[in-house]
């Protein structure tokens, strides 16, 4: 994902870091930045611990949520501190080695997050379109294999982009600004693979989910009118469960797209957008990683119960993995 790429004419031109005096506003900015980083890291770490530890949460969908939480955790640990510091300092102060690491990890975790959300959309479509077949055919192991392949392929892809782009352009990152110029061909490829394809998947599959959910709602109403038989009740309960899961995850997806689209829309008209605007839009994109745990806490009762068990140290009990969290 080309998050820091600018046109060739935007490179250093003698730019150097200005001296900055320590002021109350400067300190406040760093305190706020530290709070955002702490919320992102700790919030997503709680999701990771919850899904990994409690056996009741070992479901295919939760494996995808775990993968998303892991990518968000990496954003909070390795990307947000550098990005918020650079926004505060208006300069890169960490040296060329960390600049290369920052560029790679920001490309990687952003693409991972987008494809995680796309996989969640596909998962919800199959779960709600045929919940019984989904339960029979899709296992936790299957989800883990898909997640592992997703991480491996995207790590390979981003490594190839950064390696061959550097050789093809011969341009280096500006030491004082940590900029990276993406070749026009690679920029187009990256736009298609890292934005157009996954976002199209998200929109198409969630569109189908909402159509099916509407049909299920009508079917549930007809079942309630026609019969009170237990079999019909079980069918209705299954439909309601899948619709509720789809509704909650659709909120997560909607927030994600709201944070994602402004940057990419501006990227398409980059010749008329100032670089400072891009920096702020990148922050908005990364802040989605801070918001996701809040969404889990608001809409997932199991996550709130897991937090309580973890913070009260009940998780240290030998049988804590078997605690009912639903």
BAKE-786435 format. One line per 4 residues: number of its first residue (from 1); their letters; for each residue x, y, z of N, C-alpha, C. Coordinates in steps of 0.001 Angstrom, whole numbers, plus 500000, padded with zeros to 6 digits. Example, Ala and Ser with C-alpha at 12.3 -4.5 7.8 and 13.67 -1.06 7.14 Angstrom:
# BAKE-786435
1 = as = 513190:494310:507800:512300:495500:507800:513200:496700:507800 ~ 512850:497750:507080:513670:498940:507140:512900:500030:507870;
This chain:
# BAKE-786435
1 = xxxx = 500849:498820:500000:500000:500000:500000:500885:501231:500000 ~ 500700:502114:499007:501563:503272:498874:501056:504400:499767 ~ 501468:504382:501036:500936:505342:502008:501769:506610:502105 ~ 503047:506577:501689:503910:507742:501833:504511:508155:500508;
5 = xxxx = 503996:507627:499411:504576:507929:498104:504133:509299:497627 ~ 505094:510046:497056:504817:511352:496477:505368:511394:495065 ~ 505048:512447:494308:505630:512615:492990:507125:512881:493110 ~ 507858:512658:492016:509312:512831:492055:509684:514272:492387;
9 = xxxx = 508862:515235:492034:509184:516637:492294:509005:517012:493755 ~ 508470:516094:494578:508198:516397:495985:509331:515969:496915 ~ 510439:515491:496359:511521:515000:497199:512203:516144:497934 ~ 513241:515816:498692:513789:516662:499758:514023:518127:499418;
13 = xxxx = 514833:518411:498379:515209:519777:498047:515777:520529:499249 ~ 516708:519883:499948:517398:520542:501048:516588:520646:502314 ~ 515494:519930:502405:514664:519984:503619:515458:519470:504807 ~ 515331:520120:505923:515991:519660:507149:515071:519918:508318;
17 = xxxx = 515300:519175:509395:514415:519266:510553:514553:520611:511248 ~ 513454:521314:511495:513532:522560:512256:513659:522281:513743 ~ 514267:523231:514427:514345:523130:515879:512969:523405:516475 ~ 512557:522577:517431:511243:522756:518041:511404:522890:519549;
21 = xxxx = 510855:523964:520068:510917:524167:521507:509820:523356:522180 ~ 510090:522939:523402:509111:522161:524152:508076:523111:524737 ~ 506823:522933:524319:505733:523788:524781:504627:522893:525328 ~ 503678:523480:526079:502556:522677:526582:501784:521970:525465;
25 = xxxx = 501594:522642:524326:500882:522027:523202:501669:520841:522661 ~ 502975:521011:522562:503861:519945:522079:503774:518724:522990 ~ 503802:518956:524307:503687:517859:525274:502317:517204:525180 ~ 501263:518016:525025:499904:517490:524922:499755:516589:523697;
29 = xxxx = 500372:517000:522591:500317:516190:521378:500931:514815:521604 ~ 502060:514789:522302:502707:513509:522559:501919:512665:523561 ~ 501269:513307:524516:500430:512572:525470:499247:511939:524735 ~ 498618:512704:523842:497498:512171:523059:497964:511038:522153;
33 = xxxx = 499128:511215:521539:499674:510167:520673:499928:508895:521469 ~ 500501:509043:522667:500767:507877:523514:499472:507187:523916 ~ 498424:507975:524184:497133:507395:524564:496532:506601:523407 ~ 496639:507128:522189:496114:506423:521011:496863:505118:520789;
37 = xxxx = 498185:505174:520897:499009:503968:520719:498664:502928:521782 ~ 498519:503382:523031:498196:502468:524128:496832:501823:523924 ~ 495841:502608:523504:494499:502073:523241:494539:501029:522129 ~ 495286:501322:521073:495359:500415:519930:496032:499107:520306;
41 = xxxx = 497181:499214:520978:497948:498020:521340:497190:497175:522371 ~ 496754:497802:523450:496090:497051:524526:494727:496515:524090 ~ 493965:497315:523354:492647:496872:522912:492726:495651:522012 ~ 493619:495701:521036:493754:494564:520126:494434:493375:520797;
45 = xxxx = 495300:493637:521777:495914:492539:522526:494853:491783:523329 ~ 493886:492507:523871:492783:491849:524589:491960:490960:523655 ~ 491744:491432:522418:491017:490607:521441:491818:489346:521128 ~ 493116:489499:520914:493981:488360:520590:493987:487341:521715;
49 = xxxx = 494150:487805:522956:494164:486901:524111:492822:486189:524248 ~ 491739:486935:524068:490399:486358:524235:490151:485229:523243 ~ 490401:485494:521966:490119:484495:520940:491069:483301:521059 ~ 492324:483553:521393:493296:482458:521506:493048:481597:522744;
53 = xxxx = 492652:482219:523850:492599:481497:525121:491303:480722:525315 ~ 490169:481339:525040:488881:480716:525357:488447:479789:524215 ~ 488319:478517:524528:488010:477510:523512:486651:477742:522860 ~ 485740:478337:523600:484408:478593:523060:484448:479588:521897;
57 = xxxx = 485521:480368:521828:485653:481379:520781:486428:480876:519571 ~ 486792:479590:519585:487534:479020:518461:486571:478654:517336 ~ 486169:479666:516583:485270:479487:515438:485956:480057:514196 ~ 485515:479635:512999:486138:480162:511775:486081:481689:511679;
61 = xxxx = 484923:482269:511974:484792:483728:511900:485729:484417:512877 ~ 485844:483874:514097:486728:484479:515089:488200:484361:514713 ~ 488567:483360:513898:489939:483276:513402:490243:484453:512472 ~ 489245:484859:511710:489408:486034:510842:489475:487314:511677;
65 = xxxx = 488649:487375:512720:488707:488517:513629:490061:488557:514337 ~ 490580:487391:514698:491909:487307:515310:492970:487841:514360 ~ 492886:487480:513097:493845:487962:512109:493767:489480:511961 ~ 492545:490014:511949:492372:491463:511864:492932:492147:513104;
69 = xxxx = 492686:491578:514282:493213:492144:515526:494736:492107:515536 ~ 495328:491035:514988:496787:490934:514933:497374:492022:514033 ~ 496745:492259:512882:497239:493324:511997:497050:494696:512643 ~ 495919:494897:513327:495702:496160:514040:496705:496339:515179;
73 = xxxx = 497047:495236:515846:498050:495277:516911:499400:495721:516354 ~ 499777:495221:515186:501044:495613:514558:501013:497078:514139 ~ 499849:497544:513704:499713:498972:513388:499992:499812:514633 ~ 499388:499437:515761:499590:500185:516999:501012:500109:517520;
77 = xxxx = 501676:498977:517311:503008:498773:517869:504112:499370:517002 ~ 503977:499239:515670:505090:499584:514792:504813:500739:513826 ~ 503550:501094:513609:503249:502122:512613:502786:503420:513254 ~ 501780:503344:514114:501237:504566:514722:502271:505396:515479;
81 = xxxx = 503176:504787:516286:504159:505624:516989:505002:506468:516037 ~ 505462:505864:514936:506271:506598:513972:505447:507641:513233 ~ 504233:507254:512823:503399:508172:512044:502960:509370:512884 ~ 502542:509136:514119:502123:510242:514985:503296:511143:515348;
85 = xxxx = 504470:510531:515550:505663:511331:515840:506042:512192:514650 ~ 505968:511607:513463:506316:512378:512261:505334:513521:512047 ~ 504071:513294:512356:503074:514354:512216:503333:515475:513219 ~ 503772:515100:514413:504060:516091:515450:505348:516853:515150;
89 = xxxx = 506374:516134:514710:507681:516732:514470:507789:517391:513096 ~ 506910:517020:512161:507009:517450:510761:508334:517023:510152 ~ 508869:515916:510645:510184:515479:510220:510412:514054:510705 ~ 511276:513311:509994:511620:511950:510410:512880:512005:511261;
93 = xxxx = 512815:511510:512500:513934:511654:513438:514545:510314:513828 ~ 514156:509225:513138:514558:507888:513585:515643:507244:512730 ~ 516125:507934:511704:517209:507384:510903:516732:506561:509723 ~ 517638:506280:508758:517255:505604:507515:516845:504145:507691;
97 = xxxx = 517457:503418:508651:517130:502000:508828:515690:501821:509285 ~ 515292:502578:510298:513908:502501:510767:512932:503046:509736 ~ 513419:503947:508885:512561:504460:507810:512182:503333:506852 ~ 513178:502515:506458:512915:501387:505567:511962:500399:506237;
101 = xxxx = 512200:500118:507529:511321:499207:508260:509911:499762:508335 ~ 509778:501048:508614:508465:501685:508728:507708:501613:507403 ~ 508390:501877:506309:507740:501834:504996:507217:500437:504706 ~ 508056:499417:504949:507633:498052:504662:506460:497632:505547;
105 = xxxx = 506554:497871:506852:505518:497401:507771:504205:498151:507542 ~ 504289:499435:507151:503054:500189:506880:502374:499678:505619 ~ 503161:499363:504573:502592:498751:503371:501921:497430:503735 ~ 502638:496612:504477:502218:495237:504757:500955:495177:505611;
109 = xxxx = 500958:495846:506772:499821:495712:507685:498566:496372:507132 ~ 498734:497408:506302:497556:498035:505706:496881:497091:504717 ~ 497678:496452:503871:497109:495498:502916:496514:494290:503626 ~ 497162:493840:504712:496629:492720:505497:495264:493085:506087;
113 = xxxx = 495156:494282:506634:493890:494710:507229:492768:494727:506196 ~ 493059:495264:505009:492034:495351:503967:491571:493958:503550 ~ 492519:493052:503354:492136:491707:502921:491482:490908:504051 ~ 491839:491189:505298:491135:490557:506420:489657:490925:506413;
117 = xxxx = 489376:492203:506191:487981:492654:506142:487271:492030:504941 ~ 487982:491887:503812:487386:491246:502634:487063:489778:502920 ~ 487961:489085:503617:487711:487680:503966:486536:487552:504929 ~ 486400:488513:505850:485254:488507:506763:483962:488669:505971;
121 = xxxx = 483968:489514:504941:482782:489693:504110:482418:488397:503390 ~ 483430:487713:502834:483185:486435:502156:482656:485397:503147 ~ 483271:485345:504329:482845:484400:505366:481389:484628:505764 ~ 481012:485882:505955:479640:486178:506362:478648:485831:505256;
125 = xxxx = 479060:486018:504011:478161:485675:502912:477845:484179:502907 ~ 478889:483356:502998:478661:481914:502982:477941:481438:504246 ~ 478224:482076:505385:477571:481674:506628:476084:481981:506616 ~ 475711:483116:506054:474306:483509:506096:473528:482957:504907;
129 = xxxx = 474212:482642:503803:473516:482093:502638:473153:480625:502842 ~ 474009:479889:503560:473715:478480:503847:474377:478093:505165 ~ 473779:478479:506301:474431:478270:507598:474712:476802:507926 ~ 473858:475891:507479:474069:474480:507809:475251:473902:507032;
133 = xxxx = 475349:474215:505738:476475:473761:504927:477775:474413:505415 ~ 477686:475677:505800:478849:476398:506321:479380:475720:507581 ~ 478483:475369:508497:478887:474709:509739:479552:473367:509460 ~ 479064:472672:508441:479593:471344:508119:480933:471397:507398;
137 = xxxx = 481102:472367:506483:482266:472376:505599:483401:473287:506065 ~ 483080:474372:506742:484106:475350:507130:484498:475116:508580 ~ 485755:474766:508794:486264:474480:510139:487261:475546:510571 ~ 487653:475475:511841:488675:476388:512364:489989:476190:511623;
141 = xxxx = 490344:474940:511352:491586:474656:510632:491570:475267:509228 ~ 490416:475189:508566:490289:475794:507236:490522:477298:507299 ~ 489912:477939:508296:490087:479383:508461:491543:479739:508758 ~ 492212:478921:509568:493616:479174:509902:494506:479055:508668;
145 = xxxx = 494219:478079:507816:494988:477913:506575:494795:479128:505668 ~ 493547:479594:505536:493257:480764:504706:493973:482001:505245 ~ 493929:482193:506552:494594:483342:507172:496102:483277:506966 ~ 496695:482113:507157:498143:481954:506984:498567:482243:505550;
149 = xxxx = 497795:481726:504594:498096:481985:503179:497968:483476:502867 ~ 496968:484122:503444:496768:485554:503235:497976:486351:503713 ~ 498469:486061:504909:499629:486759:505458:500873:486492:504619 ~ 501084:485235:504238:502286:484886:503465:502284:485554:502092;
153 = xxxx = 501154:485491:501396:501070:486054:500050:501247:487572:500064 ~ 500639:488241:501039:500741:489699:501092:502130:490146:501541 ~ 502779:489375:502409:504155:489704:502769:505067:489553:501545 ~ 504863:488501:500775:505656:488285:499560:505394:489388:498546;
157 = xxxx = 504121:489732:498370:503760:490771:497401:504394:492114:497759 ~ 504283:492528:499012:504836:493822:499408:506360:493829:499346 ~ 506996:492699:499637:508450:492601:499500:508863:492775:498046 ~ 508117:492137:497140:508418:492250:495705:508227:493689:495224;
161 = xxxx = 507133:494318:495647:506874:495704:495235:508004:496626:495671 ~ 508390:496557:496932:509420:497457:497442:510780:497164:496821 ~ 511088:495893:496609:512400:495527:496058:512530:495958:494594 ~ 511576:495553:493760:511681:495849:492331:511380:497303:492025;
165 = xxxx = 510538:497943:492826:510303:499372:492638:511579:500166:492865 ~ 512339:499799:493908:513593:500497:494186:514590:500339:493074 ~ 514690:499122:492521:515625:498882:491433:515213:499588:490147 ~ 513904:499702:489949:513439:500271:488681:513530:501782:488657;
169 = xxxx = 513391:502459:489810:513398:503917:489817:514723:504496:490258 ~ 515432:503779:491109:516687:504294:491627:516509:505408:492631 ~ 515291:505630:493108:515021:506713:494051:515094:506201:495479 ~ 515666:506966:496361:515815:506589:497760:514868:507422:498610;
173 = xxxx = 514582:506925:499789:513749:507676:500728:514486:508923:501199 ~ 513773:510018:501302:514359:511249:501823:514687:511059:503291 ~ 515949:511215:503730:516325:510905:505114:515568:511728:506142 ~ 515277:513019:505802:514633:513879:506788:513115:513731:506803;
177 = xxxx = 512528:513129:505766:511078:513034:505687:510566:511603:505582 ~ 511438:510650:505302:511074:509243:505139:509960:509093:504104 ~ 510281:509532:502887:509348:509421:501779:509749:508267:500879 ~ 508772:507718:500182:509048:506621:499252:508280:506878:497973;
181 = xxxx = 508977:506870:496858:508353:507136:495568:508073:505825:494864 ~ 506813:505579:494575:506405:504349:493916:506327:504590:492415 ~ 506944:503692:491640:506918:503789:490191:505472:503782:489697 ~ 505218:504482:488581:503846:504615:488086:503192:503258:487815;
185 = xxxx = 503958:502324:487233:503400:501006:486933:503050:500270:488219 ~ 503994:500262:489185:503729:499599:490463:502613:500294:491222 ~ 502516:501612:491070:501452:502355:491741:500085:501907:491243 ~ 499968:501687:489921:498709:501223:489360:498397:499802:489820;
189 = xxxx = 499414:498928:489787:499237:497549:490242:498809:497519:491705 ~ 499474:498347:492519:499174:498378:493951:497760:498883:494207 ~ 497340:499894:493429:495993:500431:493583:494944:499360:493289 ~ 495190:498570:492250:494244:497519:491876:494214:496390:492899;
193 = xxxx = 495401:495880:493267:495469:494701:494127:495202:495018:495595 ~ 495616:496190:496046:495504:496512:497470:494279:497342:497807 ~ 493555:497810:496793:492378:498630:497087:491149:498208:496275 ~ 491260:498217:494945:490091:497957:494103:489557:496544:494302;
197 = xxxx = 490443:495548:494252:490007:494153:494373:489372:493862:495736 ~ 490075:494124:496875:489448:493804:498173:488209:494636:498470 ~ 488226:495910:498103:487055:496751:498373:485865:496317:497527 ~ 486113:495870:496300:485029:495340:495478:484440:494090:496112;
201 = xxxx = 485318:493224:496643:484845:492029:497334:483976:492399:498528 ~ 484431:493387:499298:483684:493804:500492:482297:494316:500112 ~ 482235:495190:499127:480963:495796:498732:480022:494750:498131 ~ 480543:493904:497242:479702:492901:496573:479148:491891:497576;
205 = xxxx = 480026:491330:498409:479570:490269:499300:478664:490807:500401 ~ 478929:492014:500900:478018:492555:501905:476704:492998:501286 ~ 476736:493388:500012:475477:493647:499317:474631:492392:499246 ~ 475274:491266:498916:474578:489985:498882:474083:489573:500269;
209 = xxxx = 474894:489865:501296:474504:489537:502671:473219:490260:503045 ~ 473124:491536:502714:471937:492303:503078:470710:491812:502316 ~ 470892:491399:501060:469772:490848:500292:469269:489558:500931 ~ 470216:488672:501293:469840:487400:501916:469223:487636:503294;
213 = xxxx = 469786:488596:504046:469246:488893:505380:467799:489364:505293 ~ 467489:490137:504261:466110:490591:504082:465192:489413:503788 ~ 465674:488473:502960:464885:487275:502671:464683:486440:503928 ~ 465742:486348:504759:465632:485593:506007:464616:486239:506947;
217 = xxxx = 464625:487556:506989:463670:488248:507858:462234:487932:507445 ~ 461991:487913:506134:460648:487557:505643:460318:486105:505961 ~ 461338:485211:505819:461113:483793:506101:460808:483570:507576 ~ 461508:484261:508457:461272:484139:509898:459857:484604:510245;
221 = xxxx = 459429:485690:509639:458083:486194:509901:457023:485188:509439 ~ 457271:484571:508273:456317:483573:507773:456287:482340:508671 ~ 457469:481918:509175:457526:480764:510074:456765:481033:511361 ~ 456926:482235:511882:456242:482582:513127:454729:482627:512940;
225 = xxxx = 454297:482991:511757:452857:483062:511490:452259:481681:511264 ~ 452985:480848:510502:452429:479567:510077:452473:478489:511147 ~ 453565:478439:511923:453716:477320:512854:454589:477701:514031 ~ 454416:476985:515126:455246:477155:516313:456052:475896:516584;
229 = xxxx = 456188:475060:515577:456905:473791:515755:458356:474049:516135 ~ 458939:473078:516878:460301:473239:517364:461301:473331:516216 ~ 461084:472509:515176:462004:472536:514039:462018:473914:513390 ~ 460857:474501:513255:460781:475840:512674:461437:476862:513583;
233 = xxxx = 461272:476670:514883:461898:477584:515838:463425:477512:515725 ~ 463962:476302:515593:465408:476154:515449:465916:476827:514177 ~ 465164:476655:513096:465546:477305:511837:465547:478821:511986 ~ 464511:479337:512622:464413:480780:512825:465552:481288:513699;
237 = xxxx = 465875:480538:514758:466964:480946:515650:468294:480978:514907 ~ 468516:479974:514038:469750:479938:513253:469839:481148:512332 ~ 468723:481462:511678:468704:482621:510792:468966:483915:511555 ~ 468326:484044:512720:468507:485251:513527:469955:485396:513983;
241 = xxxx = 470574:484290:514371:471964:484317:514817:472889:484799:513715 ~ 472725:484267:512503:473583:484664:511391:473329:486114:510996 ~ 472058:486535:511044:471748:487931:510714:472366:488880:511726 ~ 472342:488511:513004:472938:489360:514034:474447:489466:513850;
245 = xxxx = 475103:488333:513554:476550:488354:513325:476889:489211:512114 ~ 476090:489095:511055:476329:489892:509858:476138:491385:510141 ~ 475135:491712:510971:474871:493116:511299:476028:493741:512062 ~ 476550:493021:513058:477651:493551:513857:478893:493731:513000;
249 = xxxx = 479218:492718:512196:480400:492814:511358:480232:493852:510255 ~ 479001:494102:509834:478788:495147:508830:479112:496522:509404 ~ 478895:496719:510702:479277:497973:511352:480790:498134:511313 ~ 481499:497055:511620:482961:497075:511570:483445:497410:510161;
253 = xxxx = 482824:496797:509161:483215:497034:507768:482899:498467:507347 ~ 481742:498979:507756:481358:500343:507390:482337:501361:507962 ~ 482733:501172:509215:483713:502068:509829:485047:501968:509109 ~ 485427:500740:508758:486693:500530:508041:486692:501272:506706;
257 = xxxx = 485624:501134:505931:485552:501799:504639:485520:503317:504794 ~ 484864:503811:505850:484816:505251:506100:486210:505805:506371 ~ 487063:505004:507014:488447:505427:507279:489342:505227:506060 ~ 488977:504284:505202:489833:503911:504077:489614:504779:502847;
261 = xxxx = 488359:505051:502507:488047:505696:501239:488614:507113:501098 ~ 488590:507972:502142:489116:509329:501939:490540:509365:501416 ~ 491412:508486:501958:492797:508481:501488:492886:508091:500023 ~ 492208:507013:499650:492334:506532:498282:491650:507448:497278;
265 = xxxx = 490569:508096:497673:489938:509061:496788:490875:510234:496523 ~ 491569:510674:497573:492533:511764:497395:493759:511293:496624 ~ 494114:510016:496782:495258:509476:496054:495023:509507:494549 ~ 493762:509377:494145:493441:509403:492720:493598:510794:492118;
269 = xxxx = 493532:511827:492971:493710:513208:492495:494898:513834:493204 ~ 495983:513048:493357:497125:513455:494178:497803:514720:493679 ~ 497659:515043:492401:498329:516233:491880:497743:517522:492438 ~ 496538:517459:492970:495892:518667:493487:495753:518642:495010;
273 = xxxx = 496347:517647:495669:496229:517521:497124:497591:517739:497770 ~ 497633:518559:498796:498885:518812:499498:499309:517580:500296 ~ 500637:517436:500465:501167:516267:501176:500718:516250:502628 ~ 500504:517430:503240:500059:517468:504635:498655:516877:504789;
277 = xxxx = 497835:517040:503745:496503:516451:503775:496610:514933:503736 ~ 497533:514419:502921:497751:512981:502862:498155:512435:504218 ~ 499037:513150:504920:499488:512690:506233:498314:512552:507194 ~ 497393:513487:507168:496230:513432:508057:495275:512309:507666;
281 = xxxx = 495134:512070:506366:494266:510983:505908:494863:509628:506230 ~ 496190:509533:506204:496860:508292:506600:496603:508012:508077 ~ 496663:509069:508898:496357:508910:510324:494935:508397:510505 ~ 493977:508932:509729:492589:508463:509806:492511:506984:509468;
285 = xxxx = 493245:506556:508460:493262:505146:508070:493796:504275:509200 ~ 494886:504708:509824:495482:503923:510900:494642:503937:512168 ~ 493902:505029:512396:493075:505110:513598:491946:504089:513590 ~ 491635:503534:512429:490652:502453:512377:491084:501282:513245;
289 = xxxx = 492396:501067:513352:492912:499989:514196:492633:500252:515669 ~ 492483:501529:516046:492132:501877:517423:490640:501726:517680 ~ 489848:501938:516633:488394:501925:516778:487843:500507:516858 ~ 488473:499553:516150:487931:498189:516090:487689:497550:517454;
293 = xxxx = 488646:497613:518402:488370:497026:519729:487193:497689:520437 ~ 486997:498978:520186:485850:499681:520778:484547:499115:520209 ~ 484537:498820:518908:483358:498218:518286:483073:496847:518897 ~ 484139:496044:519084:483950:494735:519722:483339:494893:521111;
297 = xxxx = 483861:495859:521877:483383:496055:523244:481927:496508:523275 ~ 481525:497302:522283:480158:497816:522261:479140:496774:521810 ~ 479539:495913:520878:478562:495038:520234:478748:493551:520506 ~ 479856:493167:521108:480082:491752:521396:480063:491516:522911;
301 = xxxx = 478985:490943:523464:478962:490651:524906:480094:489716:525327 ~ 480472:488777:524448:481546:487843:524802:482864:488576:525014 ~ 483101:489650:524274:484353:490387:524438:484372:491125:525769 ~ 483224:491705:526152:483153:492388:527442:483374:491403:528585;
305 = xxxx = 482802:490200:528466:482998:489191:529512:484448:488725:529565 ~ 485069:488590:528392:486483:488191:528349:487373:489244:529017 ~ 487086:490514:528750:487867:491591:529370:487770:491507:530888 ~ 486554:491282:531378:486351:491174:532828:487158:490009:533401;
309 = xxxx = 487140:488868:532722:487881:487692:533200:489384:487952:533180 ~ 489862:488631:532139:491300:488911:532024:491748:489913:533080 ~ 491001:491000:533226:491412:492062:534150:491275:491650:535616 ~ 490358:490743:535903:490222:490254:537286:491111:489043:537555;
313 = xxxx = 491970:488699:536588:492958:487617:536709:492329:486226:536840 ~ 491028:486126:536527:490423:484789:536499:491025:483923:535403 ~ 491654:484569:534444:492266:483847:533341:493420:482964:533804 ~ 493938:483235:535015:495043:482446:535560:494580:481103:536118;
317 = xxxx = 493282:480917:536250:492775:479625:536714:493079:478538:535688 ~ 493310:477328:536160:493690:476235:535271:492591:475876:534282 ~ 491330:476110:534663:490206:475753:533799:489602:476976:533120 ~ 490327:478083:533100:489756:479328:532566:489437:479246:531082;
321 = xxxx = 490165:478410:530344:489921:478301:528895:488538:477735:528598 ~ 487943:477052:529585:486649:476400:529383:485485:477241:529902 ~ 485773:478437:530413:484717:479300:530943:483736:479688:529825 ~ 482461:479670:530136:481435:480082:529190:481442:481584:529062;
325 = xx = 481770:482080:527878:481856:483541:527684:480702:484075:526839 ~ 479748:483226:526511:478590:483681:525718:477398:483937:526635;
